[in-house]
Amino acid sequence: MQQVADWLEKLGMSEYAQRFAENRIDFSVLRELTDQDLKDLGVVLGDRRKILRAIADIDDIEKNAPAAPARATAAQRRTPIASEPIPTASPPPISAEASGERRYVTVMFCDLVGSTAISAALDAEEWRDLVGGYLDAACAAATEMGGHVAKKLGDGLMVLFGYPVAQENDAERAARAALLIQRALVDVNREDTEAGKPALNARIGIETGAVVIDAAGEIYGDAPNVAARVQALAEPGTVVVTARVQHQVAGLFVVEDRGSHELKGVPKPVTLYRLVRASGGGRRAGQRHLAPLVGREEEIAMLMRRWDRARRGDGQLVMIVGEPGLGKSRLIEEFHPRLREVPHTWVEWSCSQLLQNTPLHPIADWGRQRFGGADIPAERRLADLENTLALVKLDPAENVTLLAPLLDIPLPRDRTPTLEPEELRRRQLTALTNWVMAGARTQPVVLALEDVHWADPTTLELCAASPNAVRWRPCSFSSPPGRSSGRHGACARITAQSPWLRSIARRCARWSASLPLAMRCQGKWLTA
């Protein structure tokens, strides 16, 4: 037993020595331990992987050890040692592939809660089918967000974001994937409950950091271990992230501060946050410490001039085009507070790279932000929508059934529209446009559409149909398309159905070709 204790101490896991001794685990049975055995002993996921690798290393050393040399004869013992050095085999050079690749990744650990008790109550095949359905749903949700399923460990899952392909928003992808997994598990449980099977609960932890990934797919670094320990602190059915992750997704999700926690093996306390839901806001919704804006007085003045014209009833379009990181969104962020003295309505629709195939997702996200998400009762959200429509003198009975599905507000079955899909979409887009215009009759409206190059086709159709509707309405459109790589394509998609907007896009593209940040304003909507 002492040998095992010493071995664990060398691995830096002496805290498990007592558990191994209590279960009479010595070197004779050490090689037969499985992942499930270590889990039953209370070993956390990251440490289980380390122990299994160490056991494999013991086997390899014994297998490759040279045979003991024959006993030297007396004559050989009396032979003097040669003065020449004994040649030794030099170790083979370590290739770049064998040494591993250093990557900055976001690691997501997902594990079932109480799986041992559930599996004990089921037949092995029933348990396999139950876990298989959950793993399939979880893997599908993770890969949909661009994740790489690195390991399936029994009923657990480790997913990497940022490997093998890195994206600029890997932390956001991981967070959205985690919420998708929890949502998918609700659907799986609904089907299993109807079939008389037990419900499953998963908890998820997310951490981001630098790791080294070798050719065999093994991951070395603190991020996987921290993610596993964060997952162990999460409550069933929740997603918990570290402060590093929260810093990268600030403003994109509604979170709850879970305070500072001491994690085993981590030298400093780690602040944890529980993800509640997507916020529906863009990155500007996050709390950021901003430096003063310098050198954009002319652009701000141009925006204010267009705003003054919109207030007088002359609808305006502003298109902001530029390279990533030059401050397009910051310009809008600086513009917004300057309207504080004048009553107005500010509506912001944020497109997402991850939701380009989801129809009208900017409107749905805005609806969740404006009327609340799933944590608010559906009846309350529906009443809020009806009251909002009544305030702008639109008939709630006629418009609520059309607008509620776009805003992610559930409708009672007796109020669900029964129109054909094409007719329903046409009426929904008309109702949405009428809603914005009705608000503009009460007070000026600024509609900011951000990252339009990631907009879905239906949102682009809505944008293309807007100019005719906003004639002589005090409405200002502000659209920062974002990446220059998608600049011309985005403008072309938006203006495909409007010759007037096509001419705007062409002039904007030509004018901005030689400038780092271009803002081009076209006069009246009436010229369409």
C-alpha positions as a Python dict, from the first residue, in 0.01 Angstrom:
ca = {
    (1, 'M'): (0, 0, 0),
    (2, 'Q'): (287, 235, 79),
    (3, 'Q'): (421, 190, -276),
    (4, 'V'): (90, 314, -419),
    (5, 'A'): (91, 606, -174),
    (6, 'D'): (442, 704, -281),
    (7, 'W'): (344, 672, -647),
    (8, 'L'): (43, 898, -597),
    (9, 'E'): (259, 1150, -415),
    (10, 'K'): (497, 1165, -715),
    (11, 'L'): (194, 1241, -933),
    (12, 'G'): (92, 1522, -697),
    (13, 'M'): (-227, 1341, -591),
    (14, 'S'): (-147, 1231, -238),
    (15, 'E'): (-498, 1330, -131),
    (16, 'Y'): (-625, 1005, -288),
    (17, 'A'): (-382, 776, -100),
    (18, 'Q'): (-624, 711, 186),
    (19, 'R'): (-905, 613, -54),
    (20, 'F'): (-676, 372, -239),
    (21, 'A'): (-565, 216, 92),
    (22, 'E'): (-923, 181, 219),
    (23, 'N'): (-1013, -10, -98),
    (24, 'R'): (-698, -230, -76),
    (25, 'I'): (-559, -113, -409),
    (26, 'D'): (-194, -211, -450),
    (27, 'F'): (33, -246, -754),
    (28, 'S'): (-107, -590, -833),
    (29, 'V'): (-451, -442, -915),
    (30, 'L'): (-343, -91, -1013),
    (31, 'R'): (-308, -183, -1381),
    (32, 'E'): (-666, -315, -1391),
    (33, 'L'): (-829, 10, -1278),
    (34, 'T'): (-1075, 168, -1523),
    (35, 'D'): (-1213, 517, -1555),
    (36, 'Q'): (-1536, 408, -1384),
    (37, 'D'): (-1337, 254, -1094),
    (38, 'L'): (-1154, 582, -1037),
    (39, 'K'): (-1481, 774, -1059),
    (40, 'D'): (-1631, 548, -791),
    (41, 'L'): (-1328, 627, -573),
    (42, 'G'): (-1414, 997, -598),
    (43, 'V'): (-1132, 1097, -832),
    (44, 'V'): (-1222, 1405, -1040),
    (45, 'L'): (-1218, 1380, -1417),
    (46, 'G'): (-887, 1558, -1488),
    (47, 'D'): (-703, 1353, -1224),
    (48, 'R'): (-857, 1030, -1358),
    (49, 'R'): (-701, 1099, -1697),
    (50, 'K'): (-360, 1166, -1540),
    (51, 'I'): (-372, 846, -1333),
    (52, 'L'): (-471, 634, -1634),
    (53, 'R'): (-182, 782, -1837),
    (54, 'A'): (60, 713, -1552),
    (55, 'I'): (-58, 350, -1532),
    (56, 'A'): (-3, 313, -1906),
    (57, 'D'): (347, 457, -1867),
    (58, 'I'): (429, 191, -1605),
    (59, 'D'): (327, -84, -1848),
    (60, 'D'): (533, 69, -2130),
    (61, 'I'): (846, 97, -1912),
    (62, 'E'): (828, -266, -1804),
    (63, 'K'): (752, -385, -2156),
    (64, 'N'): (1045, -198, -2313),
    (65, 'A'): (1298, -255, -2032),
    (66, 'P'): (1609, -448, -2154),
    (67, 'A'): (1678, -797, -2019),
    (68, 'A'): (1901, -815, -1710),
    (69, 'P'): (2269, -855, -1817),
    (70, 'A'): (2435, -1191, -1755),
    (71, 'R'): (2650, -1215, -1442),
    (72, 'A'): (3007, -1122, -1520),
    (73, 'T'): (3269, -1395, -1495),
    (74, 'A'): (3565, -1366, -1264),
    (75, 'A'): (3794, -1306, -1563),
    (76, 'Q'): (3568, -1033, -1686),
    (77, 'R'): (3567, -876, -1345),
    (78, 'R'): (3945, -870, -1345),
    (79, 'T'): (3964, -712, -1692),
    (80, 'P'): (4065, -349, -1660),
    (81, 'I'): (3816, -89, -1780),
    (82, 'A'): (3899, 52, -2123),
    (83, 'S'): (4004, 409, -2133),
    (84, 'E'): (3781, 483, -2434),
    (85, 'P'): (3429, 600, -2353),
    (86, 'I'): (3153, 350, -2395),
    (87, 'P'): (2932, 454, -2685),
    (88, 'T'): (2569, 524, -2590),
    (89, 'A'): (2268, 554, -2812),
    (90, 'S'): (2163, 916, -2848),
    (91, 'P'): (1788, 978, -2803),
    (92, 'P'): (1597, 1031, -3126),
    (93, 'P'): (1516, 1392, -3207),
    (94, 'I'): (1172, 1501, -3096),
    (95, 'S'): (962, 1601, -3393),
    (96, 'A'): (731, 1902, -3386),
    (97, 'E'): (435, 1665, -3420),
    (98, 'A'): (542, 1458, -3119),
    (99, 'S'): (616, 1764, -2905),
    (100, 'G'): (262, 1896, -2946),
    (101, 'E'): (99, 2219, -3053),
    (102, 'R'): (39, 2514, -2824),
    (103, 'R'): (-312, 2657, -2859),
    (104, 'Y'): (-539, 2899, -2674),
    (105, 'V'): (-868, 2715, -2635),
    (106, 'T'): (-1195, 2725, -2445),
    (107, 'V'): (-1265, 2394, -2270),
    (108, 'M'): (-1616, 2278, -2185),
    (109, 'F'): (-1676, 1985, -1948),
    (110, 'C'): (-2021, 1832, -1937),
    (111, 'D'): (-2109, 1551, -1697),
    (112, 'L'): (-2424, 1379, -1579),
    (113, 'V'): (-2535, 1410, -1217),
    (114, 'G'): (-2621, 1097, -1021),
    (115, 'S'): (-2543, 865, -1309),
    (116, 'T'): (-2418, 584, -1082),
    (117, 'A'): (-2754, 554, -904),
    (118, 'I'): (-2949, 569, -1231),
    (119, 'S'): (-2731, 306, -1401),
    (120, 'A'): (-2769, 73, -1103),
    (121, 'A'): (-3147, 83, -1143),
    (122, 'L'): (-3141, 5, -1516),
    (123, 'D'): (-3036, -281, -1737),
    (124, 'A'): (-2700, -226, -1905),
    (125, 'E'): (-2857, -193, -2251),
    (126, 'E'): (-3120, 49, -2123),
    (127, 'W'): (-2848, 260, -1963),
    (128, 'R'): (-2645, 253, -2284),
    (129, 'D'): (-2943, 374, -2488),
    (130, 'L'): (-3027, 644, -2234),
    (131, 'V'): (-2673, 782, -2220),
    (132, 'G'): (-2632, 742, -2596),
    (133, 'G'): (-2931, 966, -2665),
    (134, 'Y'): (-2794, 1232, -2431),
    (135, 'L'): (-2442, 1216, -2577),
    (136, 'D'): (-2572, 1236, -2934),
    (137, 'A'): (-2777, 1546, -2851),
    (138, 'A'): (-2488, 1706, -2662),
    (139, 'C'): (-2235, 1637, -2939),
    (140, 'A'): (-2473, 1774, -3202),
    (141, 'A'): (-2522, 2096, -3003),
    (142, 'A'): (-2147, 2135, -2951),
    (143, 'T'): (-2053, 2075, -3315),
    (144, 'E'): (-2328, 2309, -3430),
    (145, 'M'): (-2143, 2588, -3251),
    (146, 'G'): (-1808, 2483, -3398),
    (147, 'G'): (-1684, 2272, -3105),
    (148, 'H'): (-1451, 1974, -3132),
    (149, 'V'): (-1549, 1675, -2918),
    (150, 'A'): (-1210, 1580, -2774),
    (151, 'K'): (-1317, 1298, -2541),
    (152, 'K'): (-1617, 1098, -2434),
    (153, 'L'): (-1550, 976, -2082),
    (154, 'G'): (-1832, 743, -1984),
    (155, 'D'): (-2126, 979, -1940),
    (156, 'G'): (-1900, 1286, -1957),
    (157, 'L'): (-1794, 1502, -2246),
    (158, 'M'): (-1496, 1730, -2307),
    (159, 'V'): (-1530, 1976, -2596),
    (160, 'L'): (-1267, 2216, -2726),
    (161, 'F'): (-1341, 2549, -2894),
    (162, 'G'): (-1039, 2691, -3073),
    (163, 'Y'): (-899, 2356, -3188),
    (164, 'P'): (-839, 2240, -3456),
    (165, 'V'): (-978, 2566, -3602),
    (166, 'A'): (-962, 2888, -3398),
    (167, 'Q'): (-1236, 3150, -3418),
    (168, 'E'): (-1239, 3500, -3275),
    (169, 'N'): (-1543, 3418, -3059),
    (170, 'D'): (-1460, 3072, -2926),
    (171, 'A'): (-1567, 3162, -2572),
    (172, 'E'): (-1907, 3280, -2699),
    (173, 'R'): (-1945, 2963, -2903),
    (174, 'A'): (-1872, 2749, -2597),
    (175, 'A'): (-2125, 2939, -2385),
    (176, 'R'): (-2396, 2912, -2648),
    (177, 'A'): (-2319, 2543, -2697),
    (178, 'A'): (-2354, 2482, -2323),
    (179, 'L'): (-2697, 2646, -2317),
    (180, 'L'): (-2794, 2447, -2627),
    (181, 'I'): (-2692, 2124, -2453),
    (182, 'Q'): (-2910, 2202, -2153),
    (183, 'R'): (-3199, 2289, -2385),
    (184, 'A'): (-3146, 1969, -2586),
    (185, 'L'): (-3140, 1766, -2263),
    (186, 'V'): (-3484, 1906, -2175),
    (187, 'D'): (-3616, 1770, -2507),
    (188, 'V'): (-3443, 1434, -2451),
    (189, 'N'): (-3591, 1409, -2101),
    (190, 'R'): (-3937, 1488, -2234),
    (191, 'E'): (-3918, 1195, -2475),
    (192, 'D'): (-3762, 965, -2214),
    (193, 'T'): (-4025, 1052, -1955),
    (194, 'E'): (-4303, 969, -2199),
    (195, 'A'): (-4134, 632, -2254),
    (196, 'G'): (-4109, 569, -1878),
    (197, 'K'): (-3735, 631, -1854),
    (198, 'P'): (-3566, 840, -1582),
    (199, 'A'): (-3471, 1201, -1648),
    (200, 'L'): (-3107, 1306, -1673),
    (201, 'N'): (-2943, 1617, -1533),
    (202, 'A'): (-2615, 1758, -1658),
    (203, 'R'): (-2386, 2023, -1521),
    (204, 'I'): (-2135, 2213, -1733),
    (205, 'G'): (-1816, 2404, -1656),
    (206, 'I'): (-1621, 2626, -1897),
    (207, 'E'): (-1267, 2766, -1876),
    (208, 'T'): (-1034, 2923, -2129),
    (209, 'G'): (-655, 2924, -2141),
    (210, 'A'): (-337, 2806, -2310),
    (211, 'V'): (-280, 2431, -2354),
    (212, 'V'): (-53, 2195, -2546),
    (213, 'I'): (-219, 1928, -2761),
    (214, 'D'): (-4, 1640, -2881),
    (215, 'A'): (-44, 1422, -3189),
    (216, 'A'): (-249, 1166, -2995),
    (217, 'G'): (-500, 1431, -2893),
    (218, 'E'): (-391, 1445, -2529),
    (219, 'I'): (-429, 1789, -2372),
    (220, 'Y'): (-181, 1936, -2127),
    (221, 'G'): (-249, 2252, -1931),
    (222, 'D'): (-454, 2396, -1649),
    (223, 'A'): (-766, 2483, -1849),
    (224, 'P'): (-908, 2126, -1868),
    (225, 'N'): (-850, 2066, -1497),
    (226, 'V'): (-1006, 2398, -1399),
    (227, 'A'): (-1306, 2333, -1626),
    (228, 'A'): (-1355, 1991, -1464),
    (229, 'R'): (-1343, 2137, -1113),
    (230, 'V'): (-1579, 2420, -1210),
    (231, 'Q'): (-1818, 2160, -1351),
    (232, 'A'): (-1809, 1975, -1019),
    (233, 'L'): (-1919, 2296, -839),
    (234, 'A'): (-2211, 2360, -1075),
    (235, 'E'): (-2563, 2273, -969),
    (236, 'P'): (-2759, 2019, -1175),
    (237, 'G'): (-2897, 2172, -1492),
    (238, 'T'): (-2670, 2480, -1482),
    (239, 'V'): (-2373, 2621, -1674),
    (240, 'V'): (-2090, 2782, -1477),
    (241, 'V'): (-1800, 2976, -1629),
    (242, 'T'): (-1486, 3134, -1487),
    (243, 'A'): (-1408, 3505, -1477),
    (244, 'R'): (-1179, 3461, -1782),
    (245, 'V'): (-1470, 3335, -1989),
    (246, 'Q'): (-1709, 3595, -1853),
    (247, 'H'): (-1465, 3871, -1951),
    (248, 'Q'): (-1477, 3753, -2313),
    (249, 'V'): (-1856, 3719, -2335),
    (250, 'A'): (-1956, 4019, -2120),
    (251, 'G'): (-2286, 4164, -2237),
    (252, 'L'): (-2379, 3866, -2452),
    (253, 'F'): (-2535, 3665, -2167),
    (254, 'V'): (-2733, 3723, -1851),
    (255, 'V'): (-2520, 3587, -1565),
    (256, 'E'): (-2530, 3543, -1189),
    (257, 'D'): (-2219, 3607, -982),
    (258, 'R'): (-2141, 3293, -780),
    (259, 'G'): (-1856, 3450, -585),
    (260, 'S'): (-1495, 3345, -541),
    (261, 'H'): (-1405, 2979, -492),
    (262, 'E'): (-1092, 2792, -394),
    (263, 'L'): (-1021, 2518, -650),
    (264, 'K'): (-789, 2231, -567),
    (265, 'G'): (-460, 2270, -748),
    (266, 'V'): (-528, 2634, -844),
    (267, 'P'): (-308, 2879, -650),
    (268, 'K'): (-554, 3174, -651),
    (269, 'P'): (-930, 3188, -588),
    (270, 'V'): (-1142, 3178, -903),
    (271, 'T'): (-1456, 3389, -949),
    (272, 'L'): (-1742, 3192, -1103),
    (273, 'Y'): (-2056, 3298, -1288),
    (274, 'R'): (-2370, 3105, -1380),
    (275, 'L'): (-2500, 3156, -1732),
    (276, 'V'): (-2874, 3218, -1726),
    (277, 'R'): (-2952, 3292, -2091),
    (278, 'A'): (-2840, 3491, -2390),
    (279, 'S'): (-2899, 3860, -2330),
    (280, 'G'): (-3005, 3951, -2683),
    (281, 'G'): (-2765, 4247, -2676),
    (282, 'G'): (-2446, 4306, -2868),
    (283, 'R'): (-2103, 4348, -2720),
    (284, 'R'): (-2177, 4707, -2631),
    (285, 'A'): (-2417, 4578, -2366),
    (286, 'G'): (-2119, 4462, -2157),
    (287, 'Q'): (-1964, 4679, -1889),
    (288, 'R'): (-1643, 4815, -2036),
    (289, 'H'): (-1397, 5081, -1928),
    (290, 'L'): (-1363, 5298, -2237),
    (291, 'A'): (-1092, 5546, -2315),
    (292, 'P'): (-1201, 5886, -2455),
    (293, 'L'): (-1291, 5882, -2824),
    (294, 'V'): (-1036, 6087, -3019),
    (295, 'G'): (-1042, 6209, -3377),
    (296, 'R'): (-1404, 6126, -3464),
    (297, 'E'): (-1559, 6471, -3422),
    (298, 'E'): (-1646, 6498, -3792),
    (299, 'E'): (-1821, 6160, -3798),
    (300, 'I'): (-2017, 6238, -3479),
    (301, 'A'): (-2119, 6576, -3624),
    (302, 'M'): (-2240, 6407, -3942),
    (303, 'L'): (-2451, 6164, -3741),
    (304, 'M'): (-2602, 6451, -3541),
    (305, 'R'): (-2690, 6641, -3861),
    (306, 'R'): (-2868, 6335, -3996),
    (307, 'W'): (-3045, 6292, -3664),
    (308, 'D'): (-3173, 6651, -3678),
    (309, 'R'): (-3312, 6591, -4025),
    (310, 'A'): (-3481, 6270, -3912),
    (311, 'R'): (-3643, 6456, -3622),
    (312, 'R'): (-3795, 6698, -3873),
    (313, 'G'): (-3960, 6410, -4057),
    (314, 'D'): (-3696, 6344, -4320),
    (315, 'G'): (-3600, 5976, -4283),
    (316, 'Q'): (-3227, 5904, -4303),
    (317, 'L'): (-2997, 5611, -4376),
    (318, 'V'): (-2641, 5596, -4241),
    (319, 'M'): (-2404, 5317, -4343),
    (320, 'I'): (-2075, 5276, -4154),
    (321, 'V'): (-1810, 5062, -4322),
    (322, 'G'): (-1456, 4988, -4211),
    (323, 'E'): (-1192, 4737, -4114),
    (324, 'P'): (-1247, 4525, -3799),
    (325, 'G'): (-1151, 4699, -3476),
    (326, 'L'): (-1151, 5057, -3607),
    (327, 'G'): (-1442, 5166, -3390),
    (328, 'K'): (-1764, 5136, -3592),
    (329, 'S'): (-1963, 5011, -3294),
    (330, 'R'): (-1784, 5257, -3067),
    (331, 'L'): (-1904, 5539, -3290),
    (332, 'I'): (-2265, 5430, -3241),
    (333, 'E'): (-2196, 5391, -2870),
    (334, 'E'): (-2079, 5752, -2853),
    (335, 'F'): (-2369, 5873, -3066),
    (336, 'H'): (-2642, 5723, -2849),
    (337, 'P'): (-2586, 5929, -2530),
    (338, 'R'): (-2595, 6252, -2731),
    (339, 'L'): (-2966, 6194, -2802),
    (340, 'R'): (-3050, 6192, -2433),
    (341, 'E'): (-3204, 6540, -2430),
    (342, 'V'): (-3460, 6456, -2701),
    (343, 'P'): (-3739, 6199, -2648),
    (344, 'H'): (-3675, 5911, -2886),
    (345, 'T'): (-3693, 5533, -2921),
    (346, 'W'): (-3366, 5343, -2964),
    (347, 'V'): (-3398, 4994, -3118),
    (348, 'E'): (-3085, 4786, -3171),
    (349, 'W'): (-3081, 4464, -3371),
    (350, 'S'): (-2754, 4269, -3351),
    (351, 'C'): (-2677, 4004, -3610),
    (352, 'S'): (-2463, 3706, -3515),
    (353, 'Q'): (-2209, 3500, -3705),
    (354, 'L'): (-2344, 3191, -3528),
    (355, 'L'): (-2709, 3246, -3627),
    (356, 'Q'): (-2692, 3332, -3996),
    (357, 'N'): (-2935, 3050, -4079),
    (358, 'T'): (-3193, 3147, -3815),
    (359, 'P'): (-3466, 3368, -3969),
    (360, 'L'): (-3501, 3710, -3802),
    (361, 'H'): (-3272, 3616, -3516),
    (362, 'P'): (-3183, 3985, -3442),
    (363, 'I'): (-3551, 4058, -3380),
    (364, 'A'): (-3592, 3748, -3161),
    (365, 'D'): (-3286, 3842, -2955),
    (366, 'W'): (-3411, 4196, -2917),
    (367, 'G'): (-3753, 4061, -2815),
    (368, 'R'): (-3596, 3851, -2538),
    (369, 'Q'): (-3406, 4157, -2419),
    (370, 'R'): (-3712, 4385, -2433),
    (371, 'F'): (-3983, 4151, -2302),
    (372, 'G'): (-3775, 3898, -2106),
    (373, 'G'): (-3670, 3540, -2170),
    (374, 'A'): (-3794, 3203, -2052),
    (375, 'D'): (-3750, 3311, -1688),
    (376, 'I'): (-4047, 3551, -1731),
    (377, 'P'): (-4394, 3387, -1751),
    (378, 'A'): (-4530, 3378, -2106),
    (379, 'E'): (-4857, 3541, -1999),
    (380, 'R'): (-4670, 3839, -1858),
    (381, 'R'): (-4461, 3884, -2174),
    (382, 'L'): (-4771, 3857, -2392),
    (383, 'A'): (-4954, 4119, -2186),
    (384, 'D'): (-4652, 4350, -2211),
    (385, 'L'): (-4653, 4315, -2590),
    (386, 'E'): (-5027, 4388, -2611),
    (387, 'N'): (-4986, 4698, -2396),
    (388, 'T'): (-4691, 4819, -2606),
    (389, 'L'): (-4891, 4785, -2928),
    (390, 'A'): (-5189, 4964, -2776),
    (391, 'L'): (-4967, 5259, -2674),
    (392, 'V'): (-4868, 5318, -3039),
    (393, 'K'): (-5232, 5275, -3150),
    (394, 'L'): (-5196, 4937, -3320),
    (395, 'D'): (-5469, 4675, -3278),
    (396, 'P'): (-5328, 4408, -3038),
    (397, 'A'): (-5580, 4146, -3152),
    (398, 'E'): (-5458, 4177, -3511),
    (399, 'N'): (-5083, 4210, -3450),
    (400, 'V'): (-4997, 4007, -3139),
    (401, 'T'): (-5043, 3670, -3309),
    (402, 'L'): (-4808, 3782, -3587),
    (403, 'L'): (-4539, 3949, -3377),
    (404, 'A'): (-4520, 3721, -3073),
    (405, 'P'): (-4350, 3429, -3258),
    (406, 'L'): (-4088, 3671, -3395),
    (407, 'L'): (-4008, 3791, -3041),
    (408, 'D'): (-3983, 3441, -2894),
    (409, 'I'): (-4304, 3486, -2693),
    (410, 'P'): (-4513, 3164, -2673),
    (411, 'L'): (-4875, 3188, -2782),
    (412, 'P'): (-5168, 2985, -2648),
    (413, 'R'): (-5277, 2712, -2888),
    (414, 'D'): (-5606, 2885, -2966),
    (415, 'R'): (-5418, 3197, -3083),
    (416, 'T'): (-5155, 3027, -3299),
    (417, 'P'): (-5170, 3153, -3663),
    (418, 'T'): (-5300, 2900, -3917),
    (419, 'L'): (-5185, 3081, -4231),
    (420, 'E'): (-4969, 2932, -4503),
    (421, 'P'): (-4596, 2985, -4431),
    (422, 'E'): (-4540, 3230, -4717),
    (423, 'E'): (-4846, 3436, -4632),
    (424, 'L'): (-4758, 3427, -4262),
    (425, 'R'): (-4408, 3560, -4328),
    (426, 'R'): (-4541, 3840, -4549),
    (427, 'R'): (-4788, 3952, -4283),
    (428, 'Q'): (-4528, 3926, -4006),
    (429, 'L'): (-4283, 4149, -4192),
    (430, 'T'): (-4561, 4399, -4261),
    (431, 'A'): (-4668, 4398, -3896),
    (432, 'L'): (-4308, 4448, -3783),
    (433, 'T'): (-4259, 4742, -4018),
    (434, 'N'): (-4591, 4894, -3911),
    (435, 'W'): (-4487, 4862, -3547),
    (436, 'V'): (-4165, 5057, -3602),
    (437, 'M'): (-4344, 5323, -3806),
    (438, 'A'): (-4626, 5356, -3553),
    (439, 'G'): (-4367, 5423, -3286),
    (440, 'A'): (-4207, 5687, -3509),
    (441, 'R'): (-4538, 5873, -3524),
    (442, 'T'): (-4521, 5909, -3146),
    (443, 'Q'): (-4152, 6006, -3124),
    (444, 'P'): (-3841, 5969, -3344),
    (445, 'V'): (-3697, 5618, -3377),
    (446, 'V'): (-3336, 5514, -3427),
    (447, 'L'): (-3300, 5159, -3554),
    (448, 'A'): (-2939, 5036, -3534),
    (449, 'L'): (-2861, 4717, -3723),
    (450, 'E'): (-2518, 4590, -3623),
    (451, 'D'): (-2299, 4335, -3804),
    (452, 'V'): (-2532, 4336, -4100),
    (453, 'H'): (-2288, 4120, -4299),
    (454, 'W'): (-2400, 3833, -4072),
    (455, 'A'): (-2771, 3898, -4115),
    (456, 'D'): (-2997, 3614, -4224),
    (457, 'P'): (-3184, 3641, -4557),
    (458, 'T'): (-3520, 3724, -4395),
    (459, 'T'): (-3372, 4014, -4200),
    (460, 'L'): (-3215, 4141, -4521),
    (461, 'E'): (-3554, 4116, -4689),
    (462, 'L'): (-3701, 4327, -4409),
    (463, 'C'): (-3427, 4588, -4457),
    (464, 'A'): (-3484, 4599, -4831),
    (465, 'A'): (-3856, 4656, -4781),
    (466, 'S'): (-3809, 4934, -4525),
    (467, 'P'): (-3736, 5242, -4743),
    (468, 'N'): (-4086, 5256, -4892),
    (469, 'A'): (-4239, 5227, -4545),
    (470, 'V'): (-4039, 5503, -4377),
    (471, 'R'): (-4114, 5788, -4614),
    (472, 'W'): (-4164, 6108, -4423),
    (473, 'R'): (-4133, 5932, -4091),
    (474, 'P'): (-3887, 6058, -3827),
    (475, 'C'): (-3680, 5740, -3842),
    (476, 'S'): (-3302, 5703, -3858),
    (477, 'F'): (-3126, 5381, -3959),
    (478, 'S'): (-2772, 5319, -3841),
    (479, 'S'): (-2597, 5014, -3979),
    (480, 'P'): (-2235, 4917, -3896),
    (481, 'P'): (-2172, 4624, -4131),
    (482, 'G'): (-1843, 4521, -3970),
    (483, 'R'): (-1578, 4320, -4151),
    (484, 'S'): (-1442, 4469, -4469),
    (485, 'S'): (-1407, 4118, -4610),
    (486, 'G'): (-1786, 4094, -4619),
    (487, 'R'): (-1846, 4463, -4691),
    (488, 'H'): (-1939, 4453, -5057),
    (489, 'G'): (-2124, 4121, -5027),
    (490, 'A'): (-2326, 4246, -4730),
    (491, 'C'): (-2424, 4568, -4905),
    (492, 'A'): (-2517, 4374, -5217),
    (493, 'R'): (-2740, 4137, -5020),
    (494, 'I'): (-2916, 4418, -4837),
    (495, 'T'): (-2987, 4616, -5153),
    (496, 'A'): (-3074, 4327, -5384),
    (497, 'Q'): (-3441, 4427, -5394),
    (498, 'S'): (-3400, 4805, -5400),
    (499, 'P'): (-3230, 4989, -5691),
    (500, 'W'): (-3197, 5302, -5476),
    (501, 'L'): (-3018, 5113, -5198),
    (502, 'R'): (-2800, 4939, -5458),
    (503, 'S'): (-2678, 5278, -5574),
    (504, 'I'): (-2603, 5373, -5213),
    (505, 'A'): (-2402, 5055, -5159),
    (506, 'R'): (-2198, 5107, -5476),
    (507, 'R'): (-2113, 5464, -5384),
    (508, 'C'): (-2029, 5366, -5024),
    (509, 'A'): (-1801, 5087, -5142),
    (510, 'R'): (-1618, 5311, -5392),
    (511, 'W'): (-1579, 5597, -5147),
    (512, 'S'): (-1458, 5375, -4862),
    (513, 'A'): (-1207, 5179, -5071),
    (514, 'S'): (-924, 5418, -4986),
    (515, 'L'): (-1026, 5506, -4629),
    (516, 'P'): (-978, 5311, -4304),
    (517, 'L'): (-1321, 5415, -4177),
    (518, 'A'): (-1592, 5536, -4409),
    (519, 'M'): (-1932, 5675, -4322),
    (520, 'R'): (-2154, 5761, -4612),
    (521, 'C'): (-2497, 5917, -4566),
    (522, 'Q'): (-2760, 5934, -4836),
    (523, 'G'): (-3023, 6203, -4809),
    (524, 'K'): (-3391, 6137, -4830),
    (525, 'W'): (-3575, 5812, -4820),
    (526, 'L'): (-3815, 5984, -5057),
    (527, 'T'): (-3565, 5942, -5341),
    (528, 'A'): (-3626, 5566, -5348),
}
